[in-house]
Structure formats: C-alpha cells, structure tokens
C-alpha cells in the first residue's frame, strides 16, 4: 500500500546508533525490509525504527536520525526522549511505552486507550508481531498445548504457575509451554504460533502498570489463529466487541473453565478462531500505517503549524521556560511510575 507524501517531513529517533546507523541517509531502494524488521527487538525499536521502516516502505517522507532535528517534527520512543537533548527547538512527539508518561514533548502516542488523558494523546496500536507464524490449521480444533509468550518467572501471575493449576491442565490433557529464557530464541518463540492451541496472558504486575500495557498479546493471538485466555487488562477490554474475542479470567479456575469449554465444544473453538482472523484485519501493517498517516497528516501537522506560528518571544523565551516546567513534570512522572510499578496494588498476590 502506497501513501501520499506528508505535508512536512517527519524524523524518527533512535539512540541505538551502532545497530541502526546503516539506515541513516540510506538509499531505501537498497534496504531489505524483511531483514531489517527481523532485527526489531525492543519497544524502542518498534516505535522508532519499525515505524520508520513501515512508513518509508509506503512512500512517506520520513527519516531515521540519532538526534532531534531543529525546527522539524521529531518522534521519539520514550526511552530516547532525553532531557539532555534540550530539544525545545524541535517539535517533539513522544511515544509512551509501558513506562512513565512523557512530558517533554508537544504531543504523544500511547499504547492503550486507558492512557488517553489529554487532547494531545493519541492511541496508535503497536505493529503486529514481525514474521508471525500462524497456527498450523491441520491441528483442527484440538486443544493440547497452552502457550505463554513470555518469561514465566517474571511475567505470569503466580497462581497460574502453581502446581495445582498445572495439574488441572494435565487432567484436561493440556500441556503448558512457554517462551525460552534465551533472548534470541525468545524472539523466535514470540512469533511462532504454529503448535499453539491457545495462548494465556495474565500478568504479574501492579494494577497501575496494567493500564500501560498494549493489547499486543490479543492482536497477535487473533493473527495467530489461537483462542486467548487473558487477564482483566484495560487495553484488552477496550478492543473487546464480543465474547468470541477472548476469554477474560480472574483466577486459575476461570482459565480451566474456559479451556474445558473450548475442549468440549469444537464449534465454539472454531468460531473463536474465525472471529480472531476477522478482527486481525483491523490491525494489519497496512491499517496501522494508515492510522499513523492520519495522525501525522492531521493532529500532528496542525499542532506543528501552530508551533511554527508562535511569536519571536514565544520561540526564544517561552519555549525554554516551558521546557524547564515540562522537565520537572517529566521527572515527577518517572518517580510516580517507579513507585507504582514497584509498590502498587496487584490483582494477584505474590
């Protein structure tokens, strides 16, 4: 899908220069998109490099740079939005990851509708898992493998790691599997749904942190052709349109009941899979590229033009003063986030 050029160029930031320097000022016709996308590993990669690659491949006048460009629209993933860049002479847009709220910016993208707090916040879904391998359709409606895409020790709520839960799965004839602890293999496991009959995601994090998480695990399950057993997260709930979208669980008993229902009702299993494939079409790379285009050509362009029209006093005095105020708010947001992440209430006890 090709898109019309943007009114203004847009510069995406990455501070990971050693890994991505070959993309700076590169002749894009020589770039192998699939090869580069396979290198994407972190949230910073996803919201900086991957977004640049996806939009550039569709003909947009976007660029990848290691530092903010003065006077231009610059988009930085949260962890590359540096106070020390003093980027108040650039029109900064921050991409909030599952992190503190970015304050040293004019506008921001957020991972979840639960993070929309002001008129300058915009929800853009995360890109689907790169090189995702869907479930092998020859497995039919069998339910023999429950897959957890993540690090069990740190990311799965403790009740779903218990011997009792695993024993209940065994009684149903279901094997519990999870991603490798090896970082390289883990990326491969994240993308491979070929032998997954259902996926589970019930996080071991605070309630505040839950609000920051994207609905990626649900969207990937739709693309992967797998029923999803999910915890009560705001981002999942915001996307839910019917009971076929996923099974929300509040306890291991809820999960076992959902799995038993799927196992005993093949027609339900097939209906969930087919519904997932339909919902996945709302979250393809083309659809997300179109959302980015609408945001860049719409609200971000309008905000940038207002910023350009500021008076000389606003530009030379107001911007630095506002940056100081925003820096204080940015640091306060970090302190609050870290406290809530480490000491906030949890749905599931440790």
Secondary structure by P-SEA (a helix, b strand, c coil): cccccccbbbbbbbccccccccccccccccccaaaaaaacccccccccaaaaaaaaaaccccccccccccccbbbbccccccccccccccbbbbbbccccccccccccccccccccccccbbbbbcccccccccccccccccccbbbbccccccccccccccaaaaaaaaaacbbbbbbbccaaaaaaaaaccccccbbbbbbcccaaaaaaccaaaaaaaaaacccccccccaaaaaaccccccbbbbccaaaaaaaaaaaaacaaaaaaaaaaaaaaaccccaaaaaaaaaaaaacaaaaaaaaaaaccccccccaaaaaaaaaaaaaaaaaaaaaaaaccccccccc
